[in-house]
Amino acid sequence: MLTLQLFRQQKDLIIAGLQKKNFKELDIVDAIIALDEKRRLVQVENDRIASEINAASKSIGLLMGQGKKEEAELQKNEVASKKEAAKEIAQQLAAMEAEQLDLLIRLPNLPHSSVPFGKTPEENEVVRQSGVRPSLEAQKLPHWDLTTKYNLIDFELGNKITGSGFPVYMGKGAKLQRSLISYFLDYNTGAGYGEVYPPFMVNEASAYGTGQLPDKEGQMYHATADNFYLIPTAEVPVTNLYRDTITAENDLPIKMTAYTPCFRREAGSYGKDVRGLNRLHQFDKVEIVQFTHPEKSYDALEDMVLHVEKLLQNLGLEYRILRLCGGDMSFTSALTYDFEVYSAAQERWLEVSSVSNFESFQTNRCKVRFKNAEGKTQLLHSLNGSSLALPRIMACLLENFQTPEGIVVPEVLRPYFGSNIIH
């Protein structure tokens, strides 16, 4: 959520940023500013009455001490009248603050100055590309055929138990999934990220804090009896671990990693691009999250990009890194890098990670703050990234490393998987 101070000082910056994100309801900005000015005038009146009540209360005590009861009673009546007026003003303030908040939460985060203009994924900027594209046999198979051939994943059984988009991992498929999770977690903790194992459902306040509500309520599974939401990513519970807290500056940065299943309704997704593991309603992901000093968050973002990039290099996958354009960015992000890996059997790029800096957008909602050396309390910056999302990683590993003898397991996974090849 954008801060009111920004509206008071940099309206033009807000308008320009919203336009880059292709946000259409720009009249909200003027409405917020007008409401803020009105609220501040009412606040001045509220402070004036409160000051008069305090002064009168002190005067009443003095008059009573001097035996001037009649004058004291008159003052008491005036104080009672002022308290009634103050109560009405407090109600006005509460109503205006609620209206202002309703407007504020409709606005997305502003993009960083380096974010390119654009409306579609085709306008994203390729930062770099690396890795070797495998040369497969003419009879190459997509992963949905490979998982059947080697009995790794049963999509139909998942459809029977739950529905489309809920696969069942079988035998070596389940072991490969577990191997990837363990490797990713070990890699992250080795880089200084503390592991946490959070709940897989969150309350409304947590979903609001990271910006899923009210923006993405239609994409989340909602357990209505208890008003809980199944998490779309570990980012939601992990970020909320520090909601309503103040951290000492010398404890920064805070770095966390977590494995969780993720749940997304993916309403409106259909067609060949969602076949097999390409798009699921339930999938596994290992996430990294950081809270940093505002002046260091973009250095932290670059470190996180290099961290994820090294993971893909270790797996031996061809990848590219994209800087997302304004129109393709999430509601909450100020700058996002997407990672895509090349599927040699499908002959297309598949997204496997997004690494984002949210600046103070989430921490303002969650009230995640730190106290600097001067004792002043400030909002932290929050960042997160997939490290990594498993379905498309597994799809590309199966497809890119298929051979006539079987599927070769990347060297870094062999200590976890216990074999060099899947027969």
N, C-alpha and C positions, 0 to 999 in steps of 0.2 A: 504494500500500500504506500502510495506517495505521501510525503509529509506536507503538512499545511504550510510550513515555512517555505517550501519550494513554490507553492502557488503565490505566496505573498511577494516573493522576490524574483521569480523567473517564469512568468506566464508564457513568454514566447518560446522558451526552451521546452516547456511541457507540450505546447501546441505542435512544435516541430517534431518532437519525439513521437507523439501520438500519430501524426501524419505518416511518419516513417513506418510505423507498425500497422498502417492502414486502418486505424481506428476512426470510425465515422462520427460518433456522437460527441463532437468537439464542444457543443454548447454546454456540456456538463462542466467544463473548466470554468466558464463564466458563472455558472450557477453556484459552484463551490466557492469561488472568490466572493460573490455577492453575499452568500449566506455567512461566510466567515466574517465579513465586515459587519453585518447585522449582529451576529453573535457577539463580536467583540464589544460593540456599543452596549448591548444588553449586559455583558459581563462587567463593564465599567459601572453601569447603574447598580448592578448587584453588589459590587465592591463598595460603592458609595453608601448604600443602605446598611451594609454590614458594618462599615466604619461608624456610621451614626448610631447604630444599635449598641456597639461597644462603648462609644463615648457616653451615651445616655445611661447605660448600665453602671458605669463608674460614677456618674453624677448622682444616680439614685442612691448609691451607697453613701456618698458624702452627705447628701441631704438628710438621709435617715440618721446618720451619725450626729448631725446638727439639730435633730429634732424637728425638721421641717417636713412633716409627714404629708401635708396637703400637696406641696410642690413635688414631693417624691411620687405620690399617687398619680399626679398629672403626667409625670415623666413615664411612669409605668404604662399608662394608657397609650402614650405615644409609641413606646417600644413595642407594645402588643400590635398596634396598627402597622408599624414598620415590619414586624416579623411576618404578618400576613402578606404584605407586599413582597417581601423577600421570598416567601414560599411560592407565590405566583411566578416570580421571575425565575426561580430555580426550575420550575416546571417548563417555562419557556426555553430556558437554556438546554434542558435535557432533550426536549423535542427537537430543537435546532441541531444539537450535536448528533442525534440519531439520524436526522435527515441528511446531515453532512456526511456521516459515515456511510449511509446507503449510497450516496453519490461517489464517494472516494473508492469504494470497493468495486465499482464498475469499471474503473480505469486500469489498464494494464501497466506494467512497469515500462519505464522509458528505456529505449535502446542506447547502448554505448555509442560513442561517436564513430567507432570503427565498423559498426554494423552497416552492410551495404543496403541500398534501396532495392526494393523488389517485392513482388506479391506471391510468387510461386516457388516451389523447390528448384525449378530450373534456373532460377536467378541467384541461387546460393553460390558462394565463392569457394572454389577449390584452393585450399591453402597449400597442401602438398599430397603427394601420392607415392607409395613405396611398396615394395614386395614383388615377388615373382609370380606371374600368372601360370598355373600349371597347364601343361599340354596333355589333355586327357584323350583316352581312346575314343574312337568314333562311337562306340556303344556306351558312352557315359550315361549314367543314370542320375536323375534328380533325387534329392534326399528322401522324398516320400516313397520312392521305389526301393532305395537302399535300405530304409528302415524295415521294410517288409521282407526283403531278401535275407537280411541278417537277423530278423526278429528282434529289432531294437525298440521300436515304438509301435503301439497299436492305436491308431486313430479311431477305428470303428468301435473298439471296446470302450474308449473314452466317451464316444458319442452315445453309446448304450448306457453307461453309468450316469453321465451328466448331460452332455450335449456337445455340439460341434465346438472345437477350440479348447477341449480339455483332454489332451492325449494321455495315454498310459505308457510310461517308459518301462521296458521289460529287460530283464537280464543284463547283458552288456550295455544296453542303452541306458539303463538306470545307473549302472556303475560309471559310465562315461559322464553322465550328468553330475554325479556326486564327485567325480574326479575334477571336473571343471570348477565346481563350487569350492572345493578344498584348495585347489591351486590358486584361485583368485583371492580367497581370503588370506592364505599364507603370503602371497605376493603383497597384498595391501598392508597386512600387519607388519611385514618386514620393512615397509617404507614408513612406518610410524603411525599408521592408522589403528586406533584402538577398536577392537571388535566388540560389537553389541549385538544382542539377539532380541529385537523388539517384538511387541504384539503385532499380529497381522490384521487387526481391526482397530480403528481409531474412532474417537468421538467427533462430534461436529466442530468443537473448538479447534481440534488438531487439524482437521481438513481445511478449516477456514485459515488457520495460521500459515499454512504453506501455499495457499492460493488455489486449492482444488475447489473450494466453495467460495463464492457461488458460481465460479466459472465452469467447472466440469462435473456438476452433480449428475448429469445424464450419462457420464462415462464410468461412474463408479457403481459397484454393487452395494445396495443399501439394505442392511438388516433393520427393518422398520420397527420391530418390536422393542428393540433397545436403542434405536437411533444410532447404530454404529455403521461405519463404512469399511468395507474390505479395502485394504490399501492398494493403490495403483503402483506404488513403488516404496522402497524402504525410506526414501527421502522424507516421507510424511511423518512416521513415528520418530525417526532419528532426529530430525530437526526439532521436533517438539519436546525432546528430552530437555532442552534448555529454555523452553518457554517460561517467561516471567522470571528470569534469573539475571543476575549481574555478576560478571566474571572479572577477576583481576587482570589487568593488562599483561602482566608477566606470565599468565597462564595461557596466553595465545601463541600460536593458533590451536584451536581444538580440532582434532582430526579423528574421524570415526569411519568404520566400515561395518556393513551388515549384509548378511544373506537373508532374503525373504522370498517366499512366493509372491507374485504380484497378480492382481485381478483387474481386468479391464473389460468393460462391456463391448467396446469397439463397435458401437452402434453405427450402422451404415457401411461397414467394411464387407466387401464381397469380391468375387472374381478370382482370376488366376493368381493375382498378387498376394492372396491370403491363403494359398494352398499349403498343406503340411504345417511346417513350423514357422512359416513366414509371418503369420499373425495369429495369436492365440488369446483366449480369454483368461487362462491361467498359465503363468510361466515363471521361471526362476531367474533371479537377478542378484548380483552382488553390487552393492552401491558404496560410493565414498562420499562423505560429507565433511565440509570444513566451515568453521566460524573463524573469521580473521579480522584483524584491524582494518578499518576502511582504506587506509593508505597502502595496504599490502595485498588487497584481494585480487588484483589483476596479475600480480606476480604468482599468487597461489593458483590462479586459473591456468596460467601457462605451465606450472609444475604438474597440475592434474592432467593436462593434455599430454604432456610428455610421459607421464605415468601410464596412462591408458595406451598410448602409442607403443610403449615398450612391451606391454602385454601382448598386443597383436603381433609384434615382431617375434616375440618368443614362441608364439603359436605357429609362426611361419605362414601367415595369411597375407595376401595382398590387400592393402587398405588405402583409403584416402580420407583426408580430413577436410570438412567443409565449414566455412563460417556462414551461419544462416543469415539470410536477408531479413529485413524487418517484417515482411508479411508472412514468413514461415516460422517465426519464433513463437515460443510459448507466451502465455499471458504474463508469467511471473519473471521471465528472464530479461537481463540487460545485455548479455552477450552469450551466445551458444555456439559451440563447435560440435558438429555431428561427425561420428566415425562410421564409415561404411566399409564392408568387406566385399570382395568380389566372389560371387558364386559362379564357378566355372561350368557347372552343369546347367544352371538356369541362365547363364550368360547375362547377369545383371548384378547391380550393386545392391546390397542389403544393409540397412542401418543397424548397428549393434551397440551404439553408445551415444549419449549426449552429455556434454560437459558444460555446465552453465555457471555464470556468476549472476546472482540475484541482487547484488549490492544490499541495500537495506530494505528491499521490498518485503521480504518474508519476516525479517527481524523486527520491522515496525509492527507488523501484525501480531507476531509472537512475543513482542517485548523482550528480545534477547539483546542484552546490553553488556557493556564493560565499563569499568571505572579507570580513567587514565591517570597518569602520574600526578596531575593537578587535582585529582579527586572529582573531576567532572564525569558525569554519566553520559555515554554515547551509544548509539546503535552499532552493533557489529554488522559485518557483511557475511552473507551465507553463500555457499557454493555447493554444488553436488555433481556427481557424474556416475554413469554406469560403468562398472569395472568387473565384470561386463554383464550384459543381458545374454542369457544362454541360448534361446531357441535358434536364432540365426547364426550364432557362432557354431553351434553343433551342426546345423544344416551345411554350413560351408566346410567344416572339417570333414564331414562325411563325403561331400561331393568332391572337394578339391584333392583329397588324399585317397580316393578310390583307385584301386589297381585290380588287375585280373586275379591276384592272389587274395585280396581283401582290402580292408581300409587301414591304412597306416596311421598309428597313433603318434601325435607330435611328441618329441623327446621330453619336453617339460612335463607332460602328463603321465609318462610311463611309470614313475614311482608311485603314483596314485592309482593308476588303472591296473598295473601289474602285468602288462603285456605290451608288445610292440605293434601288434596288428589285430584287427577284428576279422575273424573268419566267419 
